[in-house]
Every structure is written in C-alpha cells, then in structure tokens.
Amino acid sequence: VTTTICDVAVIGCGAGGYKAAITASQCGAQVVLIESESVGGSCLNRACVPKKALAHIATLLCKAQTFMGHGLKGQIFGDLPAAIAFKDKLIQDLRRGLPMRLKQFAVEMVKGQARLLSPQRIAVDGPDGTRLIEARRIILATGAAPRALACCPVDHKFIVDADSFIASLSVAPPTVLCVGGGTIGVEAAFLLQQFGSAVTLVERGPRLVDRPVVSDRAATLLERRLKDIGVTVRKGLTVRRAQVVENGVDVQFSDGTEARFDRVLVAVGREPRPDDLGLQALGLLCDANGFVVTNDYLETSVPGIYAIGDLKGGPMTAAAALHDGRIAGENVARGNTRKRNYNQVPLVLDSVLPIAAVGLSEDMAEAAGFTPDVVYIPFGGSVKARAYNDSVGFIEIVYDEETGQMLGGCIVGAGADELVHLLVAACRSRRGLWSFTDLDYGHPSWSEDMGTALDPYLGALVQSANTLFRPGIYAAAD
Ligand SMILES: Cc1cc2nc3c(=O)[nH]c(=O)nc-3n(C[C@H](O)[C@H](O)[C@H](O)COP(=O)(O)OP(=O)(O)OC[C@H]3O[C@@H](n4cnc5c(N)ncnc54)[C@H](O)[C@@H]3O)c2cc1C
C-alpha cells in the first residue's frame, strides 16, 4: 500500500476544501486534497454555479418584460433546454479548469473515498486500490445532504431535493410546488416561473427567507415581487402528505387543501451526511443535529483535525465555506491565529428581487450592545435605477450612532449581489461610515447613490473627530 506523507490533508473538494487547500499551500504547507466524486463539490456541480447561470437568463427574461414598449418590442420566451445546455458546457469547462488551478498551487489531488483511521492517518479507496495518507493536520470539508421530509419522499424524478433539482430539469414542468421559502426555494420558484412553469411556494413560517440579517421590509417586498410575476406564495403552511401518482404528485397541505403538481421541490435545509468518514470512531464531537462541533479556529474536539463548510453546520453557503477555507487553511499551516467571523460573509439571493445582506441587522446590533441607527435609501431616488426602469428596491445600512461604525446592511434590488461588497469593505474598515466620504464613483451608478444618500448622516459625524471610531466586531475579529 502506497503511503503519502504531507503537512495537510483536505478531504472534499467543494468550495470549502478547495479554498482551504490553496490557502494552506500559499502559507507554505505541502497539501493533499482528496475527492471521491467530481471536483468542485455542490457549488460547482449542482448549486451556486449552475443556479447563477440559469438565474441570469431568468433575470434577462424578467428585465426584457419591463422594457416592452419602452425600447423593446415583440415577445421573448425562455428556452430551458438551451439554457441547460449552456449551463452544462459551463460546468464542464470549469471542472476541467479546477485541477489545473490546484496544480498551479502545488496541491496534489487524490481521487477516492477517504476514511479516517486516526487523527493523522487517512485511507483513500480509489480507482487503483487503497492508499494511505499521513498528515500532520487534517481539514474535513465533506459537505452535507439535503434535509429529508418524511411526508415528501424524494424520488429524484417527480419529487426532487435541492441537490437533484437542477440536474432534474430538462423542460419546465407546467406546475411546480416549492416546499420551503428559504433562499433555495425562492430562487427555484423565480427561475421556473420565468421559464414558464406555474409555481406555488409554501413556507411554514410567517415570512420568506427567515435569516436575521435579511430585514422584514426586504422579505415583504420580495414576497410582493414574486406575486407580481405570478408565483403563488402561501405562508404558515406545510405539506401533510405527498404521493407520486402517474406523471405527477398529489399533495395534501396542512390546512387540508389538496392539489396535483407535475413536480415538487423539497428545499427545507440541510442535514449531516451518513458518517462514512469515521467521525464517531475517532470521537469527534457533534452537536444535537449531528453537525461537527468546532471552536473559533475551526478546530474540532480532536486536536489537529479541522472541519469547515456545510459539514460543521452554521451558515450553509458556499460564501461561508470559502471563508472557513481561508481561516482553516491559514490555521493549519501557521497555528491557530485566525478566527471565523460570519458577520463578514455576505448572503446573496438571486431572484426577481435580488437581495444581499451582511453583518448585523438593527435587532442583532441592539442585542450585541450597540446603539444602532438605520439609514434607509429607497431606489426611487436613484438615477441609474430610474434609467434602468427598475427602481423597486432599497438599501438599509445599520451603523452605531455613537461611533459611526458600520455594523451591516441589506441591499434589495438590482445590483445587490455586487453592491454588497462595498458594504463588506466599509464594515471591516475602521473608518466606518467615513469610508464613503472621500470615494469617487462612476456616474450614474448604484454605488454613487449609496454614497450620496449617506451625506446627511455623514454631515453630523464629520463634526466629531475621526478618532471617536473604535474597533468593533469586524476590526477586532482580525
Ligand atoms: C441549489 C443550491 C443553490 C445554492 N446556491 C448558493 C449560492 O448561490 N451561493 C452560496 O454561497 N451558496 C449556495 N448554496 C450552498 C452551497 O452550495 C453550499 O453551502 C456549499 O457548496 C458547501 O460547500 P462545502 O465545501 O462545505 O461542501 P460541498 O460543496 O458539498 O463539497 C463536499 C465535497 O466532499 C466530497 N466528499 C464527501 N465525502 C467524502 C469522502 N469520504 N472522501 C472524499 N470526498 C468526499 C463530496 O463529493 C463533495 O465534492 C446553494 C446550494 C444549493 C443546493
């Protein structure tokens, strides 16, 4: 049996593992990266990347409608099979490029299923037999699985889950039920509605996208816009029973009503995968839901073993997994110096009303002991939004009234997915709201609107000395 000795072994080549491997290598470690399936994990193969490509086409369709009679005429229809072909080619290309990039960073890829034998030894069952890897540090990045709903048994054909949803698409089903009003349910509902499906979205809670950093105002506007494009949104409702019948699914809801759908998507969160890694045998501590417990440095209860991304629970996004990868990659190579901080990681939602948020909402800021104030900037006053005939949306910026420190923000409307990074930078800057005072902007632009709208608030702050600003949750975390 071949034995490879290295500084760091990373298990799982999804967003988290890939980033961790590259970061550790950049820090001087000799790194081996093990993957049992396609490189790129969920993000590249069945989640963020294919979703982004399809959501972009859906957005183009939506935008074209807003210019009918204002510079565009005729009719535009979505062509889902062609969009799928475009998406497939994109993934193939990116899959090919990834190993080359890893090679550039001197990361050795090993194909196969990894099992932990001890805190420093891994067996990899690959196409050429079993291979042993000895590593001083191990990073686990094996992801999670879609949470199952007993009343909606997934058959990956008529009832699909978040992982099989995109792969199962070929033509737009005439009627679709999306179970779960979180980011994935909302994004799927938008996408399918734009390609011609009649979509019903059910959410058991009182609002869509129930994430504390996304404000109620944002969730309410999102719901209104989804309804505007024809999505049926039903809140406070769950599925009691779903049964596959000939070419469809019969569904009974918790209020007793019944309906038949051509396809059902179950998108109700994620749960741990079966323990094929041998976590329990090594005594790795897991929480009540089965996710691996880590400290602020992303180290597990077994010293030298780190866990990142979906496997360890917390925010289940590729953006958070990439954050983890960066932090753990540095910690394994240099000792535990960097702490995770999800307040720095933006959450992005692609739909008829894009939403991006970061840091603390007003409530969260109050609970954290700040004296928050919220700047509310409606897109109606934005020159660019008006020129784009797309002025539904707003920006909310949460800052500490006492010090001017930026605490977070929620951007709702076109451009949110990019504009949010201006907020991320300002939140991390010790200059807080002052970050915006001496910036020059392209004109007209959404970024410019954000700067201009802050002027009245900055006026008051300029009276106080810049030194008032004190490092807070963002700066201190570094
Ligand atoms: C439809 C959908 C859309 C999404 N859109 C977004 C988005 O736009 N933005 C965003 O930030 N997040 C998005 N997410 C969430 C995001 O995809 C995940 O949070 C992210 O991919 C998790 O990354 P990870 O590295 O933890 O795990 P994964 O990407 O799941 O990677 C884990 C890897 O480990 C491998 N593996 C598992 N066990 C073993 C083993 N024993 N040996 C070897 N290899 C193993 C797996 O094959 C897999 O490749 C979306 C999710 C879904 C389902």
The ligand as a Gaussian input file, in Angstrom:
#p B3LYP/6-31G(d) Opt

LIG

0 1
 C      -29.500000      24.696000      -5.341000
 C      -28.469000      25.338000      -4.456000
 C      -28.030000      26.616000      -4.727000
 C      -27.070000      27.225000      -3.918000
 N      -26.655000      28.484000      -4.234000
 C      -25.715000      29.088000      -3.471000
 C      -25.227000      30.372000      -3.813000
 O      -25.630000      30.970000      -4.807000
 N      -24.280000      30.931000      -3.026000
 C      -23.793000      30.297000      -1.922000
 O      -22.920000      30.877000      -1.249000
 N      -24.231000      29.066000      -1.566000
 C      -25.169000      28.441000      -2.311000
 N      -25.597000      27.177000      -1.992000
 C      -24.999000      26.474000      -0.827000
 C      -23.634000      25.879000      -1.211000
 O      -23.751000      25.117000      -2.385000
 C      -23.035000      25.020000      -0.105000
 O      -23.155000      25.677000       1.127000
 C      -21.549000      24.764000      -0.381000
 O      -21.387000      24.172000      -1.637000
 C      -20.930000      23.889000       0.715000
 O      -19.582000      23.673000       0.411000
 P      -18.721000      22.576000       1.159000
 O      -17.322000      22.762000       0.676000
 O      -18.968000      22.611000       2.611000
 O      -19.303000      21.163000       0.681000
 P      -19.582000      20.551000      -0.766000
 O      -19.561000      21.555000      -1.830000
 O      -20.802000      19.707000      -0.623000
 O      -18.320000      19.615000      -1.022000
 C      -18.093000      18.434000      -0.320000
 C      -17.245000      17.509000      -1.184000
 O      -16.733000      16.445000      -0.384000
 C      -16.770000      15.235000      -1.129000
 N      -16.760000      14.130000      -0.178000
 C      -17.720000      13.810000       0.734000
 N      -17.327000      12.738000       1.471000
 C      -16.100000      12.376000       1.026000
 C      -15.169000      11.369000       1.383000
 N      -15.409000      10.483000       2.369000
 N      -13.982000      11.290000       0.696000
 C      -13.706000      12.152000      -0.307000
 N      -14.559000      13.160000      -0.687000
 C      -15.729000      13.258000      -0.026000
 C      -18.070000      15.360000      -1.924000
 O      -18.039000      14.508000      -3.070000
 C      -18.069000      16.848000      -2.300000
 O      -17.427000      17.070000      -3.536000
 C      -26.553000      26.536000      -2.785000
 C      -26.989000      25.238000      -2.503000
 C      -27.928000      24.633000      -3.322000
 C      -28.362000      23.222000      -3.008000

